[in-house]
Amino acid sequence: MDRAALADFLRRRREAIQPEDVGLPPGARRRTRGLRREEVASLAVMSTDYYTRLEQQRGPQPSEQMLASLARALRLTSDERGYLFRVAGHNAPASLSAAQHVAPALLRVLDRLVDTPALVLTDVGETLVQNRMATALFGDVSHHTGLARSAIYRWFTDPAERSVYPEADRDRHSRAQVANLRAAHGLRGPRSDAGELVRALRKASGEFAELWARHEVAQRFEDHKTLVHPELGEIELDCQALFTEDQSQTLLVLTAPPRTEGYEKLQLLAVLGHGRFAEAER
């Protein structure tokens, strides 16, 4: 691990990014160029003290998961990400999978969506990044590990996962989840993480096995859905999807038409989410 190179690289990349580049307000008086250390730490979901120690050449060797979070926070290109891994004492991944690096183009769009829920998913349902509104709507899913990182896996193995949908809509959503996974499996084959997920779910869930046997294939480009929030109740939303060219990642944006009940509930959700984040930061 080259501590000096790592520290200098992190500092220079931090200084090269403007707050508005990552969806943050510019602020009236900023003494430093680019982002503040605490802003990078927040974007990377780590403590400010940990990140500061990395820039001051005092920190421990970051894990690959931590480096991936820093790469997303600093909006690194694939080449820059590989360099970050190497100076931190890790081998750069031979090829970047969808779960390792968020498409920069999707991040740029996500950064500008501050008043409506938005998140980036892999083709097997892993949430790579979500904005504050999405966290307020779905909860923070960053703590999941292993196969449970996939919302498809959780849907068929964790009954609590279904509480976000009305009971009448759950069968339809089950079919959609399996059809999406079938599309990913067809693109990437049985030896991919999609194949691993299919094998695990066929053993774990009879419902999944039955739906998988139907051989339905679909990628949803738009949808109208009703979601259930624990405090606001049912919220009717339109869901729009923006795919990367290779179909490996999707930016989902949830909106409601102006002057509708769904629109008003999104405005309330923004207030609730802001209060929770402010409390967490304190």
C-alpha positions in Angstrom: 0.0 0.0 0.0 1.4 3.4 -1.1 0.0 5.7 1.6 1.5 8.9 0.1 0.1 8.2 -3.4 -3.3 7.2 -2.0 -3.5 10.3 0.1 -2.5 12.6 -2.7 -4.8 11.0 -5.2 -7.8 11.2 -2.9 -7.1 14.8 -2.1 -6.7 15.8 -5.7 -9.8 14.0 -6.8 -11.8 15.6 -4.0 -10.6 19.0 -4.9 -11.5 18.5 -8.6 -15.2 17.8 -7.9 -17.7 20.6 -7.3 -20.6 20.1 -4.9 -23.2 20.5 -7.7 -21.5 17.7 -9.6 -22.7 15.3 -6.9 -26.0 16.9 -6.1 -24.9 19.0 -3.2 -25.7 22.7 -2.7 -22.7 24.9 -3.5 -22.9 26.8 -0.2 -22.1 30.5 0.5 -18.6 30.3 1.9 -16.3 27.4 1.0 -12.7 27.7 2.2 -11.6 24.6 0.3 -11.7 23.8 -3.4 -14.1 21.0 -4.5 -15.7 18.9 -1.8 -15.1 18.9 1.9 -13.8 15.8 3.5 -17.0 15.3 5.4 -19.0 15.4 2.2 -16.8 12.7 0.6 -17.2 10.6 3.7 -21.0 11.0 3.6 -21.2 10.1 0.0 -19.0 7.0 0.6 -20.9 6.0 3.7 -17.9 6.1 6.0 -16.9 8.2 9.0 -15.2 11.6 8.4 -12.4 10.5 10.8 -11.7 7.4 8.7 -11.6 9.3 5.5 -9.4 12.1 7.0 -6.9 9.6 8.2 -6.6 8.2 4.6 -5.8 11.7 3.3 -3.3 12.2 6.1 -1.5 8.9 5.4 -2.5 7.6 8.8 -5.4 5.2 7.9 -5.5 1.4 7.8 -5.5 -0.4 4.4 -9.0 0.1 3.0 -11.0 -2.9 2.0 -12.1 -3.5 -1.5 -15.7 -2.6 -0.5 -14.5 0.6 1.0 -12.5 1.5 -2.1 -15.6 0.8 -4.3 -17.6 3.2 -2.2 -14.8 5.9 -2.5 -14.7 5.3 -6.3 -18.5 6.0 -6.5 -18.3 9.0 -4.2 -15.4 10.6 -6.2 -17.0 9.7 -9.5 -13.9 7.9 -10.7 -13.5 6.6 -14.2 -12.7 2.9 -14.7 -9.0 3.7 -15.1 -9.0 5.9 -12.0 -10.8 3.2 -10.1 -8.1 0.7 -11.1 -5.4 3.0 -10.0 -7.1 3.6 -6.6 -7.2 -0.1 -6.0 -3.5 -0.6 -6.9 -2.1 2.3 -4.7 -4.3 0.9 -1.8 -2.5 -2.4 -2.1 -5.2 -4.4 -3.9 -5.3 -6.0 -7.3 -7.4 -4.0 -9.7 -10.4 -6.1 -10.9 -9.6 -7.7 -14.3 -13.0 -6.6 -15.5 -15.6 -4.4 -13.8 -18.8 -6.1 -13.1 -22.1 -4.2 -12.7 -21.9 -4.6 -8.9 -18.4 -3.0 -8.7 -18.7 0.3 -10.5 -21.7 2.5 -11.1 -22.0 3.9 -14.6 -20.8 7.6 -14.4 -23.6 8.7 -16.8 -26.3 7.3 -14.5 -24.6 8.9 -11.4 -24.7 12.3 -13.1 -28.4 12.0 -13.7 -29.0 10.7 -10.1 -27.1 13.6 -8.6 -29.6 16.0 -10.1 -32.6 14.2 -8.8 -33.1 15.6 -5.3 -36.9 16.0 -5.1 -38.0 12.5 -6.1 -36.9 8.9 -5.3 -34.2 7.5 -7.6 -31.8 4.6 -7.4 -29.3 2.6 -9.5 -29.8 -1.1 -9.7 -27.9 -4.0 -11.3 -29.7 -6.4 -13.6 -30.0 -8.8 -10.7 -31.6 -6.3 -8.4 -28.7 -5.1 -6.3 -29.0 -1.4 -5.2 -25.7 0.3 -6.0 -26.7 3.8 -4.9 -29.9 5.5 -3.8 -30.7 9.1 -3.2 -32.2 10.4 0.1 -35.7 10.3 -1.2 -35.3 6.6 -2.2 -33.9 5.8 1.2 -36.9 7.6 2.8 -39.2 5.5 0.7 -37.5 2.0 0.7 -35.2 2.3 3.7 -31.4 2.0 3.6 -30.5 -1.3 1.9 -26.7 -0.8 2.0 -26.3 -3.2 4.9 -27.3 -6.3 3.0 -24.5 -8.8 2.1 -24.1 -11.9 -0.1 -27.2 -13.0 -2.1 -29.4 -10.8 0.1 -27.9 -7.7 -1.7 -30.4 -8.6 -4.5 -33.9 -7.4 -4.0 -35.1 -10.4 -6.1 -33.5 -12.8 -3.6 -35.0 -10.9 -0.6 -38.4 -10.9 -2.3 -38.6 -14.7 -2.4 -36.8 -15.4 0.9 -37.8 -12.6 3.3 -41.6 -12.1 3.9 -40.9 -8.6 5.3 -39.6 -7.5 1.9 -43.2 -7.7 0.5 -44.7 -5.2 2.9 -43.7 -2.3 0.5 -46.4 -3.6 -2.0 -50.2 -4.0 -1.4 -51.1 -7.6 -1.1 -53.2 -7.5 -4.3 -50.1 -6.4 -6.3 -47.6 -9.0 -5.0 -48.3 -11.8 -7.4 -47.7 -9.4 -10.3 -44.5 -8.1 -8.8 -43.3 -11.7 -8.3 -43.8 -12.4 -12.0 -42.0 -9.2 -12.9 -39.0 -10.0 -10.7 -38.6 -13.4 -12.2 -39.0 -12.1 -15.8 -36.3 -9.5 -15.2 -33.9 -12.1 -13.8 -34.7 -14.3 -16.7 -33.6 -11.5 -19.1 -30.3 -11.0 -17.1 -29.7 -14.7 -17.1 -30.2 -14.9 -20.8 -27.7 -12.1 -21.4 -25.0 -13.3 -19.1 -25.4 -17.1 -18.8 -25.6 -19.7 -16.1 -22.0 -19.1 -14.8 -22.7 -15.4 -13.9 -24.0 -14.0 -10.7 -27.5 -14.2 -12.3 -27.0 -17.9 -12.7 -25.9 -18.3 -9.1 -29.0 -16.3 -8.0 -31.3 -18.6 -10.0 -29.8 -21.8 -8.5 -30.1 -20.5 -5.0 -33.7 -19.3 -5.5 -34.9 -22.5 -7.1 -33.8 -24.3 -4.0 -35.0 -21.7 -1.5 -38.5 -20.9 -2.9 -41.1 -23.1 -4.5 -42.9 -20.0 -5.7 -39.8 -18.9 -7.6 -39.2 -22.3 -9.1 -42.8 -22.4 -10.4 -42.5 -18.9 -11.9 -39.1 -19.7 -13.4 -40.5 -22.7 -15.2 -42.9 -20.4 -17.1 -40.0 -18.9 -19.0 -41.4 -15.4 -19.0 -38.8 -12.7 -20.1 -39.2 -9.0 -19.7 -37.4 -5.7 -18.9 -39.7 -3.0 -17.7 -39.1 0.4 -19.3 -42.0 2.0 -17.5 -44.5 1.1 -14.9 -47.2 2.4 -12.7 -47.2 1.1 -9.2 -48.5 1.5 -5.7 -46.0 1.4 -2.8 -46.8 1.2 0.9 -44.9 3.5 3.2 -45.1 2.8 7.0 -46.1 6.4 7.8 -47.8 7.7 4.7 -49.6 4.6 3.6 -50.2 3.8 -0.1 -48.4 6.1 -2.6 -49.3 5.8 -6.4 -46.2 6.5 -8.5 -44.9 6.2 -12.0 -41.7 4.3 -12.4 -39.3 5.2 -15.3 -36.2 3.2 -16.1 -33.0 4.4 -17.9 -30.7 1.5 -18.9 -27.0 1.5 -19.6 -26.0 0.5 -23.1 -25.1 -3.1 -22.0 -28.3 -3.4 -20.0 -26.3 -4.2 -16.8 -27.5 -1.2 -14.7 -30.7 0.7 -14.5 -31.6 4.1 -13.1 -35.1 4.0 -11.6 -36.9 7.2 -11.1 -40.3 7.4 -9.3 -42.5 10.4 -9.8 -46.2 11.4 -9.5 -48.2 13.9 -11.6 -48.5 17.4 -10.0 -51.7 18.0 -8.0 -52.2 14.4 -7.2 -52.3 12.6 -3.8 -49.1 10.8 -4.8 -47.3 14.1 -5.5 -48.4 15.5 -2.1 -47.2 12.4 -0.4 -43.8 12.7 -2.1 -43.5 16.2 -0.7 -44.3 14.9 2.8 -41.7 12.1 2.2 -39.1 14.7 1.5 -39.8 16.4 4.8 -39.7 13.1 6.7 -36.5 12.0 5.0 -34.8 15.3 5.7 -35.7 15.2 9.3 -34.3 11.6 9.7 -31.1 12.4 8.0 -30.6 15.5 10.1 -31.1 13.5 13.2 -28.7 10.8 12.0 -26.0 13.4 11.3 -26.4 14.9 14.8 
